[in-house]
Amino acid sequence: MVVIDFGLPVLSGPEVVQEWRTRRPDEQVPIIGMSALPEGPDVAHRLHLSSFLRKPFEIDVLVTAIHADVARSGK
């Protein structure tokens, strides 16, 4: 499970996801993206993230997304 903000200082969250998938193409892990950017849901969809959370959000929303993604992944 990876939980990543889109607004990171050196590489953006989407860039980190792309780099991860390039370096580890055989590792399929659930990835939850989060952002306050209006284009966030579209970016998450293009990257095939398991979930996307619009910031700000309550911690219980994150916990629910984690449980759901782990259940879907079967891990």
PQR file with spaces between the fields and no chain letter, atoms N, CA, C, O and H, PARSE charges and radii, in Angstrom:
ATOM       1  N    MET     1       0.843   -1.169    0.000 -0.4000 1.5000
ATOM       2  CA   MET     1       0.000    0.000    0.000 -0.0000 2.0000
ATOM       3  C    MET     1       0.891    1.234    0.000  0.5500 1.7000
ATOM       4  O    MET     1       1.821    1.355    0.797 -0.5500 1.4000
ATOM       5  N    VAL     2       0.581    2.147   -0.915 -0.4000 1.5000
ATOM       6  CA   VAL     2       1.262    3.438   -0.971 -0.0000 2.0000
ATOM       7  C    VAL     2       0.194    4.516   -0.857  0.5500 1.7000
ATOM       8  O    VAL     2      -0.820    4.479   -1.554 -0.5500 1.4000
ATOM       9  H    VAL     2      -0.175    2.050   -1.563  0.4000 1.0000
ATOM      10  N    VAL     3       0.431    5.467    0.020 -0.4000 1.5000
ATOM      11  CA   VAL     3      -0.435    6.641    0.147 -0.0000 2.0000
ATOM      12  C    VAL     3       0.444    7.834   -0.192  0.5500 1.7000
ATOM      13  O    VAL     3       1.449    8.082    0.473 -0.5500 1.4000
ATOM      14  H    VAL     3       1.254    5.498    0.587  0.4000 1.0000
ATOM      15  N    ILE     4       0.056    8.584   -1.244 -0.4000 1.5000
ATOM      16  CA   ILE     4       0.949    9.640   -1.725 -0.0000 2.0000
ATOM      17  C    ILE     4       0.186   10.920   -2.049  0.5500 1.7000
ATOM      18  O    ILE     4      -0.873   10.901   -2.677 -0.5500 1.4000
ATOM      19  H    ILE     4      -0.761    8.382   -1.784  0.4000 1.0000
ATOM      20  N    ASP     5       0.754   12.014   -1.606 -0.4000 1.5000
ATOM      21  CA   ASP     5       0.228   13.334   -1.940 -0.0000 2.0000
ATOM      22  C    ASP     5       0.755   13.713   -3.318  0.5500 1.7000
ATOM      23  O    ASP     5       1.895   13.394   -3.655 -0.5500 1.4000
ATOM      24  H    ASP     5       1.614   12.029   -1.097  0.4000 1.0000
ATOM      25  N    PHE     6      -0.053   14.381   -4.103 -0.4000 1.5000
ATOM      26  CA   PHE     6       0.383   14.794   -5.436 -0.0000 2.0000
ATOM      27  C    PHE     6       1.369   15.957   -5.374  0.5500 1.7000
ATOM      28  O    PHE     6       2.157   16.145   -6.301 -0.5500 1.4000
ATOM      29  H    PHE     6      -0.979   14.640   -3.829  0.4000 1.0000
ATOM      30  N    GLY     7       1.338   16.737   -4.297 -0.4000 1.5000
ATOM      31  CA   GLY     7       2.161   17.942   -4.216 -0.0000 2.0000
ATOM      32  C    GLY     7       3.438   17.744   -3.426  0.5500 1.7000
ATOM      33  O    GLY     7       3.591   18.323   -2.350 -0.5500 1.4000
ATOM      34  H    GLY     7       0.699   16.585   -3.543  0.4000 1.0000
ATOM      35  N    LEU     8       4.358   16.937   -3.936 -0.4000 1.5000
ATOM      36  CA   LEU     8       5.641   16.718   -3.276 -0.0000 2.0000
ATOM      37  C    LEU     8       6.668   17.715   -3.808  0.5500 1.7000
ATOM      38  O    LEU     8       6.509   18.229   -4.915 -0.5500 1.4000
ATOM      39  H    LEU     8       4.233   16.467   -4.810  0.4000 1.0000
ATOM      40  N    PRO     9       7.729   17.997   -3.030 -0.5600 1.5000
ATOM      41  CA   PRO     9       8.640   19.075   -3.405  0.2800 2.0000
ATOM      42  C    PRO     9       9.583   18.800   -4.575  0.5500 1.7000
ATOM      43  O    PRO     9       9.849   19.715   -5.355 -0.5500 1.4000
ATOM      44  N    VAL    10      10.096   17.587   -4.732 -0.4000 1.5000
ATOM      45  CA   VAL    10      11.076   17.334   -5.791 -0.0000 2.0000
ATOM      46  C    VAL    10      10.395   16.705   -7.006  0.5500 1.7000
ATOM      47  O    VAL    10      10.400   17.285   -8.092 -0.5500 1.4000
ATOM      48  H    VAL    10       9.880   16.844   -4.099  0.4000 1.0000
ATOM      49  N    LEU    11       9.819   15.537   -6.826 -0.4000 1.5000
ATOM      50  CA   LEU    11       8.989   14.904   -7.849 -0.0000 2.0000
ATOM      51  C    LEU    11       7.551   14.993   -7.371  0.5500 1.7000
ATOM      52  O    LEU    11       7.290   14.886   -6.173 -0.5500 1.4000
ATOM      53  H    LEU    11       9.816   15.066   -5.944  0.4000 1.0000
ATOM      54  N    SER    12       6.623   15.185   -8.284 -0.4000 1.5000
ATOM      55  CA   SER    12       5.212   15.183   -7.883 -0.0000 2.0000
ATOM      56  C    SER    12       4.793   13.756   -7.549  0.5500 1.7000
ATOM      57  O    SER    12       5.470   12.803   -7.937 -0.5500 1.4000
ATOM      58  H    SER    12       6.835   15.272   -9.257  0.4000 1.0000
ATOM      59  N    GLY    13       3.699   13.604   -6.843 -0.4000 1.5000
ATOM      60  CA   GLY    13       3.177   12.281   -6.545 -0.0000 2.0000
ATOM      61  C    GLY    13       2.981   11.445   -7.804  0.5500 1.7000
ATOM      62  O    GLY    13       3.410   10.292   -7.842 -0.5500 1.4000
ATOM      63  H    GLY    13       3.149   14.378   -6.528  0.4000 1.0000
ATOM      64  N    PRO    14       2.337   12.004   -8.846 -0.5600 1.5000
ATOM      65  CA   PRO    14       2.188   11.246  -10.084  0.2800 2.0000
ATOM      66  C    PRO    14       3.530   10.839  -10.705  0.5500 1.7000
ATOM      67  O    PRO    14       3.641    9.750  -11.268 -0.5500 1.4000
ATOM      68  N    GLU    15       4.539   11.693  -10.611 -0.4000 1.5000
ATOM      69  CA   GLU    15       5.857   11.328  -11.128 -0.0000 2.0000
ATOM      70  C    GLU    15       6.467   10.178  -10.323  0.5500 1.7000
ATOM      71  O    GLU    15       7.116    9.296  -10.885 -0.5500 1.4000
ATOM      72  H    GLU    15       4.449   12.578  -10.154  0.4000 1.0000
ATOM      73  N    VAL    16       6.258   10.194   -9.011 -0.4000 1.5000
ATOM      74  CA   VAL    16       6.755    9.103   -8.164 -0.0000 2.0000
ATOM      75  C    VAL    16       6.066    7.794   -8.550  0.5500 1.7000
ATOM      76  O    VAL    16       6.718    6.755   -8.653 -0.5500 1.4000
ATOM      77  H    VAL    16       5.731   10.911   -8.554  0.4000 1.0000
ATOM      78  N    VAL    17       4.747    7.844   -8.764 -0.4000 1.5000
ATOM      79  CA   VAL    17       4.005    6.646   -9.163 -0.0000 2.0000
ATOM      80  C    VAL    17       4.547    6.113  -10.490  0.5500 1.7000
ATOM      81  O    VAL    17       4.780    4.911  -10.620 -0.5500 1.4000
ATOM      82  H    VAL    17       4.218    8.688   -8.680  0.4000 1.0000
ATOM      83  N    GLN    18       4.746    6.977  -11.461 -0.4000 1.5000
ATOM      84  CA   GLN    18       5.269    6.541  -12.757 -0.0000 2.0000
ATOM      85  C    GLN    18       6.664    5.948  -12.618  0.5500 1.7000
ATOM      86  O    GLN    18       6.969    4.935  -13.248 -0.5500 1.4000
ATOM      87  H    GLN    18       4.556    7.954  -11.356  0.4000 1.0000
ATOM      88  N    GLU    19       7.510    6.559  -11.808 -0.4000 1.5000
ATOM      89  CA   GLU    19       8.866    6.052  -11.591 -0.0000 2.0000
ATOM      90  C    GLU    19       8.821    4.687  -10.895  0.5500 1.7000
ATOM      91  O    GLU    19       9.557    3.774  -11.269 -0.5500 1.4000
ATOM      92  H    GLU    19       7.263    7.382  -11.296  0.4000 1.0000
ATOM      93  N    TRP    20       7.963    4.552   -9.888 -0.4000 1.5000
ATOM      94  CA   TRP    20       7.800    3.282   -9.177 -0.0000 2.0000
ATOM      95  C    TRP    20       7.423    2.179  -10.170  0.5500 1.7000
ATOM      96  O    TRP    20       8.013    1.099  -10.175 -0.5500 1.4000
ATOM      97  H    TRP    20       7.366    5.294   -9.584  0.4000 1.0000
ATOM      98  N    ARG    21       6.446    2.473  -10.993 -0.4000 1.5000
ATOM      99  CA   ARG    21       5.964    1.461  -11.943 -0.0000 2.0000
ATOM     100  C    ARG    21       6.990    1.137  -13.025  0.5500 1.7000
ATOM     101  O    ARG    21       7.024    0.017  -13.535 -0.5500 1.4000
ATOM     102  H    ARG    21       5.966    3.350  -10.988  0.4000 1.0000
ATOM     103  N    THR    22       7.817    2.104  -13.372 -0.4000 1.5000
ATOM     104  CA   THR    22       8.886    1.853  -14.337 -0.0000 2.0000
ATOM     105  C    THR    22       9.955    0.949  -13.736  0.5500 1.7000
ATOM     106  O    THR    22      10.439    0.026  -14.390 -0.5500 1.4000
ATOM     107  H    THR    22       7.790    3.014  -12.958  0.4000 1.0000
ATOM     108  N    ARG    23      10.316    1.220  -12.496 -0.4000 1.5000
ATOM     109  CA   ARG    23      11.381    0.455  -11.841 -0.0000 2.0000
ATOM     110  C    ARG    23      10.917   -0.898  -11.321  0.5500 1.7000
ATOM     111  O    ARG    23      11.717   -1.828  -11.215 -0.5500 1.4000
ATOM     112  H    ARG    23       9.923    1.971  -11.965  0.4000 1.0000
ATOM     113  N    ARG    24       9.627   -1.019  -10.993 -0.4000 1.5000
ATOM     114  CA   ARG    24       9.095   -2.253  -10.409 -0.0000 2.0000
ATOM     115  C    ARG    24       7.801   -2.664  -11.109  0.5500 1.7000
ATOM     116  O    ARG    24       6.740   -2.701  -10.485 -0.5500 1.4000
ATOM     117  H    ARG    24       8.977   -0.264  -11.078  0.4000 1.0000
ATOM     118  N    PRO    25       7.886   -2.971  -12.398 -0.5600 1.5000
ATOM     119  CA   PRO    25       6.663   -3.249  -13.159  0.2800 2.0000
ATOM     120  C    PRO    25       5.897   -4.482  -12.690  0.5500 1.7000
ATOM     121  O    PRO    25       4.694   -4.589  -12.930 -0.5500 1.4000
ATOM     122  N    ASP    26       6.571   -5.403  -12.030 -0.4000 1.5000
ATOM     123  CA   ASP    26       5.900   -6.622  -11.583 -0.0000 2.0000
ATOM     124  C    ASP    26       5.234   -6.482  -10.213  0.5500 1.7000
ATOM     125  O    ASP    26       4.486   -7.369   -9.800 -0.5500 1.4000
ATOM     126  H    ASP    26       7.547   -5.316  -11.835  0.4000 1.0000
ATOM     127  N    GLU    27       5.492   -5.393   -9.513 -0.4000 1.5000
ATOM     128  CA   GLU    27       4.912   -5.185   -8.182 -0.0000 2.0000
ATOM     129  C    GLU    27       3.624   -4.379   -8.301  0.5500 1.7000
ATOM     130  O    GLU    27       3.649   -3.179   -8.573 -0.5500 1.4000
ATOM     131  H    GLU    27       6.099   -4.673   -9.849  0.4000 1.0000
ATOM     132  N    GLN    28       2.521   -5.047   -8.096 -0.4000 1.5000
ATOM     133  CA   GLN    28       1.208   -4.398   -8.136 -0.0000 2.0000
ATOM     134  C    GLN    28       0.767   -4.111   -6.705  0.5500 1.7000
ATOM     135  O    GLN    28       0.333   -5.016   -5.992 -0.5500 1.4000
ATOM     136  H    GLN    28       2.502   -6.022   -7.875  0.4000 1.0000
ATOM     137  N    VAL    29       0.877   -2.873   -6.292 -0.4000 1.5000
ATOM     138  CA   VAL    29       0.453   -2.486   -4.947 -0.0000 2.0000
ATOM     139  C    VAL    29      -0.652   -1.446   -5.066  0.5500 1.7000
ATOM     140  O    VAL    29      -0.639   -0.629   -5.987 -0.5500 1.4000
ATOM     141  H    VAL    29       1.229   -2.138   -6.871  0.4000 1.0000
ATOM     142  N    PRO    30      -1.606   -1.470   -4.141 -0.5600 1.5000
ATOM     143  CA   PRO    30      -2.631   -0.424   -4.138  0.2800 2.0000
ATOM     144  C    PRO    30      -1.983    0.940   -3.861  0.5500 1.7000
ATOM     145  O    PRO    30      -1.130    1.064   -2.983 -0.5500 1.4000
ATOM     146  N    ILE    31      -2.396    1.948   -4.616 -0.4000 1.5000
ATOM     147  CA   ILE    31      -1.875    3.296   -4.423 -0.0000 2.0000
ATOM     148  C    ILE    31      -3.050    4.249   -4.246  0.5500 1.7000
ATOM     149  O    ILE    31      -3.945    4.324   -5.087 -0.5500 1.4000
ATOM     150  H    ILE    31      -3.089    1.847   -5.329  0.4000 1.0000
ATOM     151  N    ILE    32      -3.026    4.973   -3.133 -0.4000 1.5000
ATOM     152  CA   ILE    32      -4.028    5.997   -2.852 -0.0000 2.0000
ATOM     153  C    ILE    32      -3.370    7.352   -3.066  0.5500 1.7000
ATOM     154  O    ILE    32      -2.369    7.672   -2.425 -0.5500 1.4000
ATOM     155  H    ILE    32      -2.299    4.912   -2.449  0.4000 1.0000
ATOM     156  N    GLY    33      -3.931    8.138   -3.962 -0.4000 1.5000
ATOM     157  CA   GLY    33      -3.431    9.486   -4.194 -0.0000 2.0000
ATOM     158  C    GLY    33      -4.307   10.495   -3.483  0.5500 1.7000
ATOM     159  O    GLY    33      -5.491   10.257   -3.245 -0.5500 1.4000
ATOM     160  H    GLY    33      -4.744    7.878   -4.483  0.4000 1.0000
ATOM     161  N    MET    34      -3.707   11.628   -3.147 -0.4000 1.5000
ATOM     162  CA   MET    34      -4.480   12.694   -2.507 -0.0000 2.0000
ATOM     163  C    MET    34      -4.000   14.042   -3.003  0.5500 1.7000
ATOM     164  O    MET    34      -2.809   14.266   -3.224 -0.5500 1.4000
ATOM     165  H    MET    34      -2.745   11.821   -3.340  0.4000 1.0000
ATOM     166  N    SER    35      -4.973   14.942   -3.174 -0.4000 1.5000
ATOM     167  CA   SER    35      -4.640   16.271   -3.672 -0.0000 2.0000
ATOM     168  C    SER    35      -5.833   17.202   -3.511  0.5500 1.7000
ATOM     169  O    SER    35      -6.982   16.763   -3.453 -0.5500 1.4000
ATOM     170  H    SER    35      -5.940   14.761   -2.995  0.4000 1.0000
ATOM     171  N    ALA    36      -5.539   18.485   -3.439 -0.4000 1.5000
ATOM     172  CA   ALA    36      -6.579   19.508   -3.461 -0.0000 2.0000
ATOM     173  C    ALA    36      -6.725   20.107   -4.858  0.5500 1.7000
ATOM     174  O    ALA    36      -7.597   20.944   -5.088 -0.5500 1.4000
ATOM     175  H    ALA    36      -4.606   18.841   -3.486  0.4000 1.0000
ATOM     176  N    LEU    37      -5.878   19.684   -5.784 -0.4000 1.5000
ATOM     177  CA   LEU    37      -5.915   20.230   -7.137 -0.0000 2.0000
ATOM     178  C    LEU    37      -7.186   19.804   -7.866  0.5500 1.7000
ATOM     179  O    LEU    37      -7.623   18.662   -7.721 -0.5500 1.4000
ATOM     180  H    LEU    37      -5.169   19.004   -5.597  0.4000 1.0000
ATOM     181  N    PRO    38      -7.783   20.700   -8.643 -0.5600 1.5000
ATOM     182  CA   PRO    38      -9.001   20.353   -9.370  0.2800 2.0000
ATOM     183  C    PRO    38      -8.812   19.177  -10.330  0.5500 1.7000
ATOM     184  O    PRO    38      -9.747   18.407  -10.551 -0.5500 1.4000
ATOM     185  N    GLU    39      -7.623   19.032  -10.898 -0.4000 1.5000
ATOM     186  CA   GLU    39      -7.379   17.944  -11.848 -0.0000 2.0000
ATOM     187  C    GLU    39      -6.986   16.633  -11.164  0.5500 1.7000
ATOM     188  O    GLU    39      -6.717   15.641  -11.841 -0.5500 1.4000
ATOM     189  H    GLU    39      -6.864   19.657  -10.718  0.4000 1.0000
ATOM     190  N    GLY    40      -6.950   16.621   -9.850 -0.4000 1.5000
ATOM     191  CA   GLY    40      -6.547   15.432   -9.099 -0.0000 2.0000
ATOM     192  C    GLY    40      -7.282   14.154   -9.474  0.5500 1.7000
ATOM     193  O    GLY    40      -6.630   13.142   -9.732 -0.5500 1.4000
ATOM     194  H    GLY    40      -7.169   17.427   -9.300  0.4000 1.0000
ATOM     195  N    PRO    41      -8.624   14.157   -9.516 -0.5600 1.5000
ATOM     196  CA   PRO    41      -9.329   12.925   -9.881  0.2800 2.0000
ATOM     197  C    PRO    41      -8.981   12.424  -11.283  0.5500 1.7000
ATOM     198  O    PRO    41      -8.880   11.217  -11.501 -0.5500 1.4000
ATOM     199  N    ASP    42      -8.800   13.331  -12.222 -0.4000 1.5000
ATOM     200  CA   ASP    42      -8.439   12.924  -13.587 -0.0000 2.0000
ATOM     201  C    ASP    42      -7.046   12.308  -13.629  0.5500 1.7000
ATOM     202  O    ASP    42      -6.823   11.312  -14.317 -0.5500 1.4000
ATOM     203  H    ASP    42      -8.882   14.312  -12.045  0.4000 1.0000
ATOM     204  N    VAL    43      -6.120   12.896  -12.900 -0.4000 1.5000
ATOM     205  CA   VAL    43      -4.760   12.364  -12.838 -0.0000 2.0000
ATOM     206  C    VAL    43      -4.783   10.979  -12.197  0.5500 1.7000
ATOM     207  O    VAL    43      -4.137   10.055  -12.692 -0.5500 1.4000
ATOM     208  H    VAL    43      -6.301   13.705  -12.341  0.4000 1.0000
ATOM     209  N    ALA    44      -5.517   10.832  -11.108 -0.4000 1.5000
ATOM     210  CA   ALA    44      -5.620    9.534  -10.432 -0.0000 2.0000
ATOM     211  C    ALA    44      -6.207    8.480  -11.363  0.5500 1.7000
ATOM     212  O    ALA    44      -5.764    7.331  -11.368 -0.5500 1.4000
ATOM     213  H    ALA    44      -6.041   11.582  -10.706  0.4000 1.0000
ATOM     214  N    HIS    45      -7.187    8.867  -12.136 -0.4000 1.5000
ATOM     215  CA   HIS    45      -7.814    7.935  -13.081 -0.0000 2.0000
ATOM     216  C    HIS    45      -6.815    7.511  -14.163  0.5500 1.7000
ATOM     217  O    HIS    45      -6.711    6.329  -14.491 -0.5500 1.4000
ATOM     218  H    HIS    45      -7.547    9.800  -12.132  0.4000 1.0000
ATOM     219  N    ARG    46      -6.087    8.482  -14.709 -0.4000 1.5000
ATOM     220  CA   ARG    46      -5.087    8.180  -15.750 -0.0000 2.0000
ATOM     221  C    ARG    46      -3.997    7.244  -15.233  0.5500 1.7000
ATOM     222  O    ARG    46      -3.488    6.403  -15.974 -0.5500 1.4000
ATOM     223  H    ARG    46      -6.172    9.442  -14.442  0.4000 1.0000
ATOM     224  N    LEU    47      -3.646    7.396  -13.959 -0.4000 1.5000
ATOM     225  CA   LEU    47      -2.594    6.569  -13.361 -0.0000 2.0000
ATOM     226  C    LEU    47      -3.125    5.229  -12.846  0.5500 1.7000
ATOM     227  O    LEU    47      -2.355    4.391  -12.377 -0.5500 1.4000
ATOM     228  H    LEU    47      -4.060    8.078  -13.357  0.4000 1.0000
ATOM     229  N    HIS    48      -4.435    5.031  -12.935 -0.4000 1.5000
ATOM     230  CA   HIS    48      -5.058    3.800  -12.450 -0.0000 2.0000
ATOM     231  C    HIS    48      -4.780    3.574  -10.964  0.5500 1.7000
ATOM     232  O    HIS    48      -4.463    2.464  -10.538 -0.5500 1.4000
ATOM     233  H    HIS    48      -5.061    5.712  -13.316  0.4000 1.0000
ATOM     234  N    LEU    49      -4.905    4.654  -10.185 -0.4000 1.5000
ATOM     235  CA   LEU    49      -4.729    4.509   -8.745 -0.0000 2.0000
ATOM     236  C    LEU    49      -5.923    3.758   -8.166  0.5500 1.7000
ATOM     237  O    LEU    49      -7.024    3.795   -8.714 -0.5500 1.4000
ATOM     238  H    LEU    49      -5.162    5.556  -10.532  0.4000 1.0000
ATOM     239  N    SER    50      -5.686    3.084   -7.061 -0.4000 1.5000
ATOM     240  CA   SER    50      -6.770    2.307   -6.452 -0.0000 2.0000
ATOM     241  C    SER    50      -7.810    3.222   -5.817  0.5500 1.7000
ATOM     242  O    SER    50      -8.993    2.883   -5.782 -0.5500 1.4000
ATOM     243  H    SER    50      -4.791    3.054   -6.616  0.4000 1.0000
ATOM     244  N    SER    51      -7.381    4.374   -5.315 -0.4000 1.5000
ATOM     245  CA   SER    51      -8.303    5.349   -4.713 -0.0000 2.0000
ATOM     246  C    SER    51      -7.726    6.753   -4.852  0.5500 1.7000
ATOM     247  O    SER    51      -6.526    6.939   -5.052 -0.5500 1.4000
ATOM     248  H    SER    51      -6.420    4.649   -5.343  0.4000 1.0000
ATOM     249  N    PHE    52      -8.611    7.724   -4.742 -0.4000 1.5000
ATOM     250  CA   PHE    52      -8.189    9.126   -4.725 -0.0000 2.0000
ATOM     251  C    PHE    52      -8.989    9.844   -3.656  0.5500 1.7000
ATOM     252  O    PHE    52     -10.200    9.649   -3.545 -0.5500 1.4000
ATOM     253  H    PHE    52      -9.586    7.573   -4.579  0.4000 1.0000
ATOM     254  N    LEU    53      -8.322   10.672   -2.873 -0.4000 1.5000
ATOM     255  CA   LEU    53      -8.969   11.466   -1.840 -0.0000 2.0000
ATOM     256  C    LEU    53      -8.722   12.945   -2.114  0.5500 1.7000
ATOM     257  O    LEU    53      -7.587   13.379   -2.310 -0.5500 1.4000
ATOM     258  H    LEU    53      -7.339   10.830   -2.963  0.4000 1.0000
ATOM     259  N    ARG    54      -9.811   13.704   -2.123 -0.4000 1.5000
ATOM     260  CA   ARG    54      -9.678   15.156   -2.295 -0.0000 2.0000
ATOM     261  C    ARG    54      -9.403   15.768   -0.928  0.5500 1.7000
ATOM     262  O    ARG    54     -10.137   15.530    0.031 -0.5500 1.4000
ATOM     263  H    ARG    54     -10.734   13.352   -1.964  0.4000 1.0000
ATOM     264  N    LYS    55      -8.325   16.566   -0.849 -0.4000 1.5000
ATOM     265  CA   LYS    55      -7.970   17.229    0.401 -0.0000 2.0000
ATOM     266  C    LYS    55      -8.802   18.494    0.564  0.5500 1.7000
ATOM     267  O    LYS    55      -9.124   19.139   -0.434 -0.5500 1.4000
ATOM     268  H    LYS    55      -7.729   16.759   -1.628  0.4000 1.0000
ATOM     269  N    PRO    56      -9.147   18.856    1.745 -0.5600 1.5000
ATOM     270  CA   PRO    56      -8.907   18.126    2.994  0.2800 2.0000
ATOM     271  C    PRO    56      -9.928   17.005    3.169  0.5500 1.7000
ATOM     272  O    PRO    56     -11.020   17.049    2.601 -0.5500 1.4000
ATOM     273  N    PHE    57      -9.561   16.015    3.951 -0.4000 1.5000
ATOM     274  CA   PHE    57     -10.466   14.906    4.245 -0.0000 2.0000
ATOM     275  C    PHE    57     -10.258   14.489    5.702  0.5500 1.7000
ATOM     276  O    PHE    57      -9.230   14.793    6.308 -0.5500 1.4000
ATOM     277  H    PHE    57      -8.674   15.979    4.412  0.4000 1.0000
ATOM     278  N    GLU    58     -11.224   13.809    6.234 -0.4000 1.5000
ATOM     279  CA   GLU    58     -11.137   13.304    7.601 -0.0000 2.0000
ATOM     280  C    GLU    58     -10.332   12.005    7.601  0.5500 1.7000
ATOM     281  O    GLU    58     -10.357   11.263    6.619 -0.5500 1.4000
ATOM     282  H    GLU    58     -12.058   13.563    5.742  0.4000 1.0000
ATOM     283  N    ILE    59      -9.629   11.729    8.679 -0.4000 1.5000
ATOM     284  CA   ILE    59      -8.782   10.539    8.766 -0.0000 2.0000
ATOM     285  C    ILE    59      -9.587    9.256    8.578  0.5500 1.7000
ATOM     286  O    ILE    59      -9.065    8.278    8.043 -0.5500 1.4000
ATOM     287  H    ILE    59      -9.609   12.331    9.477  0.4000 1.0000
ATOM     288  N    ASP    60     -10.852    9.242    9.008 -0.4000 1.5000
ATOM     289  CA   ASP    60     -11.650    8.025    8.842 -0.0000 2.0000
ATOM     290  C    ASP    60     -11.905    7.712    7.357  0.5500 1.7000
ATOM     291  O    ASP    60     -12.094    6.551    6.995 -0.5500 1.4000
ATOM     292  H    ASP    60     -11.276   10.037    9.442  0.4000 1.0000
ATOM     293  N    VAL    61     -11.909    8.728    6.513 -0.4000 1.5000
ATOM     294  CA   VAL    61     -12.054    8.510    5.071 -0.0000 2.0000
ATOM     295  C    VAL    61     -10.813    7.788    4.537  0.5500 1.7000
ATOM     296  O    VAL    61     -10.927    6.873    3.721 -0.5500 1.4000
ATOM     297  H    VAL    61     -11.756    9.671    6.807  0.4000 1.0000
ATOM     298  N    LEU    62      -9.635    8.200    4.999 -0.4000 1.5000
ATOM     299  CA   LEU    62      -8.391    7.535    4.601 -0.0000 2.0000
ATOM     300  C    LEU    62      -8.370    6.091    5.094  0.5500 1.7000
ATOM     301  O    LEU    62      -8.016    5.183    4.342 -0.5500 1.4000
ATOM     302  H    LEU    62      -9.543    8.943    5.662  0.4000 1.0000
ATOM     303  N    VAL    63      -8.744    5.879    6.339 -0.4000 1.5000
ATOM     304  CA   VAL    63      -8.754    4.528    6.902 -0.0000 2.0000
ATOM     305  C    VAL    63      -9.708    3.628    6.112  0.5500 1.7000
ATOM     306  O    VAL    63      -9.378    2.479    5.818 -0.5500 1.4000
ATOM     307  H    VAL    63      -9.032    6.616    6.950  0.4000 1.0000
ATOM     308  N    THR    64     -10.875    4.142    5.775 -0.4000 1.5000
ATOM     309  CA   THR    64     -11.847    3.374    4.990 -0.0000 2.0000
ATOM     310  C    THR    64     -11.274    3.029    3.618  0.5500 1.7000
ATOM     311  O    THR    64     -11.430    1.900    3.151 -0.5500 1.4000
ATOM     312  H    THR    64     -11.143    5.075    6.014  0.4000 1.0000
ATOM     313  N    ALA    65     -10.617    3.985    2.970 -0.4000 1.5000
ATOM     314  CA   ALA    65     -10.019    3.736    1.656 -0.0000 2.0000
ATOM     315  C    ALA    65      -8.921    2.679    1.749  0.5500 1.7000
ATOM     316  O    ALA    65      -8.815    1.820    0.874 -0.5500 1.4000
ATOM     317  H    ALA    65     -10.491    4.901    3.349  0.4000 1.0000
ATOM     318  N    ILE    66      -8.113    2.734    2.791 -0.4000 1.5000
ATOM     319  CA   ILE    66      -7.057    1.746    2.972 -0.0000 2.0000
ATOM     320  C    ILE    66      -7.658    0.351    3.131  0.5500 1.7000
ATOM     321  O    ILE    66      -7.227   -0.594    2.471 -0.5500 1.4000
ATOM     322  H    ILE    66      -8.199    3.432    3.502  0.4000 1.0000
ATOM     323  N    HIS    67      -8.653    0.228    4.006 -0.4000 1.5000
ATOM     324  CA   HIS    67      -9.299   -1.079    4.216 -0.0000 2.0000
ATOM     325  C    HIS    67      -9.917   -1.607    2.908  0.5500 1.7000
ATOM     326  O    HIS    67      -9.781   -2.789    2.591 -0.5500 1.4000
ATOM     327  H    HIS    67      -9.003    0.996    4.542  0.4000 1.0000
ATOM     328  N    ALA    68     -10.584   -0.743    2.163 -0.4000 1.5000
ATOM     329  CA   ALA    68     -11.220   -1.163    0.923 -0.0000 2.0000
ATOM     330  C    ALA    68     -10.191   -1.600   -0.115  0.5500 1.7000
ATOM     331  O    ALA    68     -10.380   -2.609   -0.795 -0.5500 1.4000
ATOM     332  H    ALA    68     -10.694    0.217    2.420  0.4000 1.0000
ATOM     333  N    ASP    69      -9.106   -0.844   -0.238 -0.4000 1.5000
ATOM     334  CA   ASP    69      -8.084   -1.168   -1.231 -0.0000 2.0000
ATOM     335  C    ASP    69      -7.348   -2.452   -0.882  0.5500 1.7000
ATOM     336  O    ASP    69      -7.031   -3.245   -1.769 -0.5500 1.4000
ATOM     337  H    ASP    69      -8.953   -0.024    0.314  0.4000 1.0000
ATOM     338  N    VAL    70      -7.074   -2.664    0.397 -0.4000 1.5000
ATOM     339  CA   VAL    70      -6.413   -3.905    0.824 -0.0000 2.0000
ATOM     340  C    VAL    70      -7.351   -5.087    0.556  0.5500 1.7000
ATOM     341  O    VAL    70      -6.905   -6.132    0.082 -0.5500 1.4000
ATOM     342  H    VAL    70      -7.332   -2.020    1.117  0.4000 1.0000
ATOM     343  N    ALA    71      -8.626   -4.933    0.851 -0.4000 1.5000
ATOM     344  CA   ALA    71      -9.597   -6.006    0.602 -0.0000 2.0000
ATOM     345  C    ALA    71      -9.684   -6.331   -0.895  0.5500 1.7000
ATOM     346  O    ALA    71      -9.744   -7.502   -1.269 -0.5500 1.4000
ATOM     347  H    ALA    71      -8.988   -4.084    1.235  0.4000 1.0000
ATOM     348  N    ARG    72      -9.692   -5.305   -1.750 -0.4000 1.5000
ATOM     349  CA   ARG    72      -9.757   -5.523   -3.194 -0.0000 2.0000
ATOM     350  C    ARG    72      -8.500   -6.187   -3.724  0.5500 1.7000
ATOM     351  O    ARG    72      -8.564   -6.987   -4.657 -0.5500 1.4000
ATOM     352  H    ARG    72      -9.644   -4.354   -1.447  0.4000 1.0000
ATOM     353  N    SER    73      -7.354   -5.859   -3.133 -0.4000 1.5000
ATOM     354  CA   SER    73      -6.088   -6.410   -3.623 -0.0000 2.0000
ATOM     355  C    SER    73      -5.892   -7.866   -3.196  0.5500 1.7000
ATOM     356  O    SER    73      -5.089   -8.595   -3.779 -0.5500 1.4000
ATOM     357  H    SER    73      -7.302   -5.208   -2.375  0.4000 1.0000
ATOM     358  N    GLY    74      -6.632   -8.268   -2.183 -0.4000 1.5000
ATOM     359  CA   GLY    74      -6.509   -9.639   -1.697 -0.0000 2.0000
ATOM     360  C    GLY    74      -5.216   -9.908   -0.952  0.5500 1.7000
ATOM     361  O    GLY    74      -4.808  -11.061   -0.813 -0.5500 1.4000
ATOM     362  H    GLY    74      -7.284   -7.675   -1.710  0.4000 1.0000
ATOM     363  N    LYS    75      -4.567   -8.857   -0.471 -0.4000 1.5000
ATOM     364  CA   LYS    75      -3.286   -9.040    0.255 -0.0000 2.0000
ATOM     365  C    LYS    75      -3.456   -8.757    1.716  0.5500 1.7000
ATOM     366  O    LYS    75      -2.496   -8.857    2.480 -0.5500 1.4000
ATOM     367  H    LYS    75      -4.898   -7.920   -0.584  0.4000 1.0000
